[in-house]
């Protein structure tokens, strides 16, 4: 299975689909969410985005579907290129696809020995190996602290910097040997997941792309249109939550003369939606998912 869609019913229903509307699936992947959206469209259009060329294999043979092999941060340009000024709904499932984790050669997982690549867009230049071998101590400390929330970050960076003076770190097995002295035995998997997450976020510029996407989505949605976002870690979720609640990424609430909060979205679900125990049992990778749904405010 390429990828099991997470919170499928909840997220697609959250779009409040108009059968003749225009919708964007910003993280097409295996196409699970897209196929469900297409079931609910009549004469509408769905534009699916994915920067990973492997996703091309999953594109449905459907005249109502347009595939865009690019990063979602440019969604408004491509929406116009496809002939539309506005969208009725936008869905983004921010999880790394199961396919990318399970494809050993992509270097996303510490379960396989492979080149430390981690590029979602295989046309881009920066790889995880470049980060490990060329970044300064300060920059390595920044990414592991900010993007991985790693506890013993100084020890980790010291081991990397010392090892690379003797030999370039290029493969997962080499990297795991280098950092083994600072990996806590009781929390090995969690720690390695944090380290790999930090590298992946830096390689793909994920948080900057997310901020760009949210600003673009705000402009692209028609008043009354829905934005549906599924996040998987606290860094992403904080950005999405702050933007939807306050209209900025810092979460700083600004009010107008009349005391109304200045923001362009109204939350549809006041409480974050999480997967059921049954879904987590079927698909353990859904465990950390959080779904937020918001509607673009209509002019008063």
Secondary structure, DSSP 8 states (H G I E B T S, - for coil): -----TTHHHHHHHT---TT-EEEES--TTSHHHHHHHHT-SS-EEEEE-S-GGGGGG----TTEEEE-S-GGGHHHHHHHTT-S-EEEEEEE-S--HHHHH-GGG---TTS--B----SSTTS---HHHHHHHS-HHHHHHHHHHTT--TTHHHHHHHHHHHHHHS---BHHHHHHHHGGGS-GGGHHHHHHHHHHHHHHHHHTHHHHHHHHHHHHHHHEEEEEEEEEEE-SHHHHHHHHHHHHHSSSS----B-TTS-B--SEEES-SS-B---HHHHHH-GGGTT-EEEEEEE----
